Amino acid sequence: MNNTVRTNKILLPLAWLYGIAVALRNYLFDKEIFRSETFPVPVISIGNLTAGGTGKTPHTEYLIRLLGKKYKVAVLSRGYKRKTRGFILADNSTSALSLGDEPFQMFRKFPDVIVAVDSNRRRGINNLLALSDDRRPEVILLDDAFQHRWVKPSLSILLSDWKRPFSSDYLLPAGRLREPAKNSIRADILIYTKCDSRHYKCNETILPDFWIASGKTLAIGVANQLCLMTYYKYKNLLPLFPEFDSVEQESLEQLKKESYSFLLVTGLANPADLTDYLKQYTGDLYSIIFPDHHNFSCKDIVKITKSFESIKNSRKMLITSEKDAVRLMNHPAISNEIKKFMYYIPVEVVFCAEQEKLFIQKIEDHVKNFTGNRIMA
């Protein structure tokens, strides 16, 4: 896999102008000319400095699992690429089109959690806090909100792809940074994501070979900033259409023994991790890659179907990501014949054992000791 940070140097002058605009905006917030709003409940932001691809949704889901055991949790997202406007509270009538793929994914997986979308996060939070007493959240998770400075989170978590650290990237449009790397100091917790678990060791920073070869350096967290590392753990395949499930064993190890061919269909910011993972279980992997958050058209489904049918091996599967699955599950152009072969692969984030304890303690202490939301032991 090529992990080089790609830079379009022709666009560096535009990146410089973009940087001026970002610096001015942040200056206005830092000097309180633009005022950030605080709220009477813990508001935990999960965000990044880059334009996607750091694993915000799996990390948000980790927090849902952790906090949902003790508190009423709400997730507020802007609902990127949804077909609606304003504040939407997820219910049984919503879909990936009305919520966006990632919020809808969380709504399906965590029915006891409130999921809402609003590009205006202040309005969204106020609407959540205006819910009835039995629904009003005790903790709000802000998905992809590091740049949304109109809200001042009570705790800020910043994610960075371990293979493409923000300290080695460039501002848009030359690189993928939304704002300069130095602004990472606003975060309380810095997490390097998608680490290679084969090289991962507790209490030790292991640099990948391509960093060492290129002289890249890891940006260590500033004082009082908890700096951690996580990696992905892929789960067993699940049928996208359970009523058409045609494979008795969805274990990848078993499928490898039976010499299955895979067609991977994704619309992710960075599908390389999933591609590399699946290569361990087949010598016959085909891929159709779409842009991030891609809304599949009927023409796309025809292309996918033809590609799948062209695979000669009778033992074959069409695999997609969990995020893509919610955009495919109700697509009218998918035939029943193809539905039998369609599966998705869930993913969870994993901390090193010692680091997980630090993270859990930090989160639990923050919520428990938050003024106005203290819970008696």
C-alpha positions in Angstrom: 0.0 0.0 0.0 1.3 3.5 -0.9 1.1 5.7 2.2 2.9 8.7 0.7 1.3 12.0 1.6 0.3 13.3 -1.9 0.6 17.0 -2.4 -0.5 19.0 -5.4 2.2 21.7 -5.3 0.5 23.7 -8.1 -2.3 24.4 -5.6 0.0 25.6 -2.8 -0.9 29.3 -3.5 -4.6 28.5 -3.0 -3.7 26.6 0.1 -1.9 29.7 1.4 -5.0 31.8 0.8 -7.2 29.2 2.4 -4.9 29.2 5.4 -5.3 33.0 5.8 -9.1 32.6 5.9 -8.9 29.8 8.4 -6.4 31.7 10.6 -8.7 34.8 10.6 -11.7 32.7 11.6 -9.9 31.0 14.4 -8.5 34.4 15.6 -12.0 35.8 15.8 -13.0 32.8 18.0 -9.8 32.9 20.1 -10.4 36.6 20.9 -14.1 35.9 21.5 -15.2 38.3 18.8 -17.1 35.2 17.6 -18.5 33.6 20.7 -18.6 29.8 21.2 -21.6 28.6 23.2 -21.4 26.2 26.1 -24.1 23.9 27.4 -25.2 22.4 30.7 -24.4 18.8 29.8 -21.2 17.2 28.7 -20.6 17.8 25.0 -17.9 15.5 23.6 -16.6 16.4 20.1 -15.0 13.7 17.9 -13.3 15.3 14.9 -10.2 15.6 12.8 -8.0 18.1 11.0 -8.2 16.3 7.6 -11.0 15.9 5.1 -12.3 12.5 6.2 -10.9 9.0 6.5 -9.7 9.0 10.1 -12.4 6.7 11.6 -14.8 9.1 13.3 -17.8 6.8 13.2 -16.2 3.7 14.8 -14.7 5.9 17.5 -18.1 7.5 18.1 -19.7 4.1 18.3 -17.0 3.1 20.9 -18.2 6.1 23.1 -21.8 5.1 22.6 -21.0 1.6 24.0 -19.0 3.0 26.8 -21.4 5.8 28.0 -24.7 4.2 26.9 -24.5 1.8 29.9 -25.0 4.7 32.4 -26.3 7.7 30.6 -28.9 8.9 28.1 -26.7 9.5 25.1 -27.4 11.5 22.0 -25.3 11.8 18.8 -25.5 14.9 16.8 -24.0 15.0 13.3 -24.4 17.5 10.4 -25.6 14.5 8.2 -23.1 14.9 5.4 -24.7 14.5 1.9 -28.2 13.9 3.3 -31.1 15.0 1.1 -32.8 17.1 3.9 -32.2 20.4 5.6 -32.5 21.6 9.2 -32.8 19.6 12.4 -33.9 16.0 11.9 -34.5 13.6 14.8 -34.0 10.0 13.7 -37.1 7.7 13.9 -38.5 4.7 12.1 -39.4 6.9 9.1 -35.8 8.2 8.5 -33.3 6.7 6.1 -29.7 7.1 4.9 -31.0 9.7 2.5 -32.7 11.8 5.2 -30.0 11.4 7.9 -26.8 10.7 6.0 -25.1 7.3 5.9 -23.1 7.4 9.1 -25.9 8.8 11.4 -28.3 6.3 10.0 -25.8 3.5 10.6 -25.6 4.5 14.3 -29.3 4.8 14.5 -29.8 1.2 13.3 -27.1 -0.2 15.6 -28.0 1.6 18.7 -31.8 1.9 19.0 -31.6 3.2 22.6 -29.5 6.2 21.6 -30.9 9.5 20.3 -29.5 10.3 16.8 -30.1 13.7 15.3 -28.6 15.8 12.4 -28.3 19.5 12.0 -25.6 21.6 10.2 -26.2 24.3 12.9 -24.9 22.4 15.9 -26.0 25.1 18.4 -29.6 24.8 17.2 -29.3 21.0 17.2 -28.0 20.8 20.8 -30.8 23.2 22.0 -33.4 21.1 20.2 -32.0 18.0 21.9 -32.1 19.6 25.3 -35.7 20.7 24.7 -36.8 17.1 24.5 -39.1 15.7 27.2 -37.5 14.7 30.5 -37.6 11.0 29.6 -35.7 11.6 26.4 -33.4 14.6 27.2 -29.8 13.5 26.8 -27.3 13.6 29.7 -24.3 13.4 27.3 -24.1 14.6 23.7 -21.6 13.3 21.2 -20.7 15.7 18.4 -19.7 13.8 15.3 -17.1 15.6 13.1 -17.2 18.9 15.0 -13.6 20.0 15.6 -14.0 22.9 13.2 -17.5 23.8 14.4 -16.3 26.4 16.9 -19.7 28.0 17.4 -20.0 25.2 20.0 -17.4 24.9 22.7 -17.3 21.2 23.6 -16.6 20.2 27.2 -14.1 17.6 25.9 -12.5 17.5 22.4 -11.2 14.3 20.8 -9.0 14.7 17.7 -8.3 11.8 15.3 -5.4 11.4 12.9 -4.7 8.6 10.5 -1.5 6.9 11.7 -0.4 6.3 8.1 -1.0 9.9 7.1 -0.4 12.1 10.2 -1.6 15.7 10.1 1.9 16.8 11.0 3.0 15.7 7.5 0.1 17.0 5.5 -0.8 20.3 3.8 -3.8 22.6 3.8 -6.6 22.2 1.3 -6.6 22.1 -1.7 -2.9 21.2 -1.9 -3.3 18.5 0.8 -6.2 17.3 3.0 -5.9 19.6 6.0 -8.9 21.6 7.0 -6.8 23.8 9.2 -3.1 23.9 10.2 -1.6 21.1 12.2 -0.7 23.4 15.1 -4.4 23.8 15.9 -4.4 20.3 17.3 -3.6 21.9 20.6 -7.3 22.6 21.0 -7.9 18.9 21.6 -7.9 17.2 25.0 -7.3 13.8 23.6 -5.3 13.0 20.4 -5.8 9.5 18.9 -3.7 8.1 16.1 -6.1 5.7 14.3 -5.8 2.7 11.9 -2.5 1.6 13.4 -1.1 -1.7 12.1 -2.0 -4.1 14.9 0.9 -6.4 13.8 3.4 -3.7 14.9 1.3 -2.3 17.8 2.8 -2.5 21.3 1.5 -1.1 24.6 3.3 1.9 26.1 5.5 2.3 23.1 5.2 4.3 19.9 6.0 2.1 16.9 6.6 4.0 13.7 5.8 2.4 10.4 8.8 1.7 8.1 7.6 4.3 5.5 7.7 7.1 8.2 11.3 6.1 9.1 12.4 6.0 5.5 10.9 9.4 4.7 12.0 11.1 7.9 8.5 11.8 9.0 7.9 12.5 12.7 5.0 11.8 15.0 3.4 14.8 16.5 3.4 14.0 20.2 0.5 15.4 22.3 1.1 18.7 24.1 1.0 19.1 27.8 -2.1 17.8 29.5 -3.2 16.2 26.1 -3.7 12.5 26.3 -2.1 10.9 23.2 -3.3 7.3 22.3 -3.3 4.9 19.4 -6.1 2.6 18.1 -6.5 0.0 15.3 -9.4 -1.6 13.5 -10.8 -5.0 14.4 -12.9 -6.3 11.6 -15.8 -8.6 12.6 -17.4 -11.5 10.8 -19.3 -10.8 7.6 -23.1 -10.1 7.9 -25.6 -10.6 5.1 -26.9 -7.3 3.7 -30.2 -9.0 3.0 -30.7 -11.7 5.7 -33.7 -13.1 4.0 -31.6 -14.0 1.0 -28.5 -15.3 2.9 -26.9 -18.0 0.8 -23.6 -18.7 2.7 -23.8 -20.9 5.8 -20.4 -19.7 7.2 -19.5 -16.1 7.0 -16.1 -16.6 8.8 -13.4 -15.2 6.5 -11.0 -18.0 7.6 -13.5 -20.6 6.4 -14.1 -18.7 3.1 -10.3 -18.7 2.6 -10.2 -22.4 2.9 -13.0 -22.7 0.4 -11.1 -20.4 -2.1 -13.8 -17.8 -2.4 -13.5 -14.8 -4.8 -14.5 -11.4 -3.5 -15.8 -8.3 -5.2 -15.3 -5.3 -2.9 -17.6 -2.3 -3.5 -16.9 0.8 -1.4 -17.5 4.5 -1.2 -15.0 5.3 1.5 -12.5 8.2 2.0 -9.7 5.6 2.3 -10.6 2.0 1.4 -7.0 0.8 1.6 -7.3 -0.7 5.1 -10.3 -2.8 4.2 -8.7 -3.8 0.9 -5.5 -5.0 2.6 -7.5 -6.8 5.2 -9.5 -8.8 2.7 -6.4 -9.7 0.7 -5.4 -11.9 3.6 -8.4 -14.2 2.9 -8.5 -14.5 -0.9 -6.1 -14.6 -3.8 -8.9 -13.4 -6.1 -10.0 -9.9 -5.0 -11.8 -7.4 -7.3 -12.6 -3.9 -6.4 -15.0 -1.1 -7.5 -14.2 2.1 -5.7 -16.5 5.0 -5.5 -16.0 8.4 -3.8 -16.7 8.9 -0.1 -20.4 8.9 0.9 -21.3 8.0 -2.7 -25.0 7.7 -3.4 -25.3 4.6 -5.7 -27.3 5.2 -8.9 -29.1 2.6 -10.9 -26.2 2.8 -13.4 -23.8 2.0 -10.6 -25.8 -1.1 -9.7 -25.8 -2.3 -13.3 -22.0 -1.9 -13.3 -21.6 -3.7 -10.0 -23.9 -6.5 -11.1 -22.0 -7.1 -14.4 -18.7 -7.1 -12.6 -19.9 -9.6 -10.1 -21.4 -11.9 -12.8 -18.1 -11.8 -14.8 -16.3 -13.5 -11.9 -15.9 -17.1 -13.0 -15.6 -18.7 -9.6 -18.9 -20.2 -8.5 -17.8 -19.5 -4.9 -17.9 -15.7 -4.7 -19.2 -12.9 -2.5 -19.9 -9.2 -3.0 -18.6 -7.4 0.1 -19.1 -3.8 1.2 -18.4 -1.7 4.2 -20.9 -1.1 7.0 -21.2 2.5 6.0 -21.9 1.6 2.3 -24.4 -1.1 3.4 -26.9 1.5 4.7 -26.9 3.2 1.3 -27.4 -0.1 -0.6 -29.9 -2.0 1.6 -33.0 -0.3 0.1 -31.8 0.2 -3.4 -34.6 -0.7 -5.9 -32.2 -1.7 -8.7 -30.5 -4.6 -6.8 -32.0 -7.9 -8.0 -32.9 -10.8 -5.7 -30.3 -12.9 -7.4 -27.5 -10.6 -6.4 -28.9 -10.0 -2.9 -28.0 -13.6 -2.1 -24.3 -12.8 -2.4 -24.1 -9.4 -0.7 -22.4 -9.0 2.7 -20.9 -6.2 4.7 -18.1 -6.2 7.3 -18.6 -4.4 10.6 -15.6 -2.8 12.2 -14.7 -1.7 15.8 -11.8 0.2 17.2 -9.4 -1.4 19.7 -7.1 0.4 22.1 -4.0 -1.2 23.6 -5.1 -2.7 26.9 -3.2 -0.1 29.0 -4.2 2.8 26.8 -7.9 1.7 26.9 -7.9 2.1 30.7 -6.5 5.6 30.4 -9.1 6.5 27.8 -12.1 5.1 29.7 -11.0 6.7 32.9 -10.6 10.1 31.2 -14.1 9.9 29.6 -15.9 8.5 32.7 -14.3 11.1 35.0 -15.2 13.9 32.7 -18.8 13.0 32.5 -19.3 12.0 36.1 -17.6 15.2 37.4 -19.2 17.6 34.9 -21.0 20.3 36.8 -24.7 20.0 36.7 -24.6 16.3 35.6 -23.2 14.6 38.7 -24.6 11.1 39.3 -24.5 9.7 42.7 -22.5 6.5 43.0 
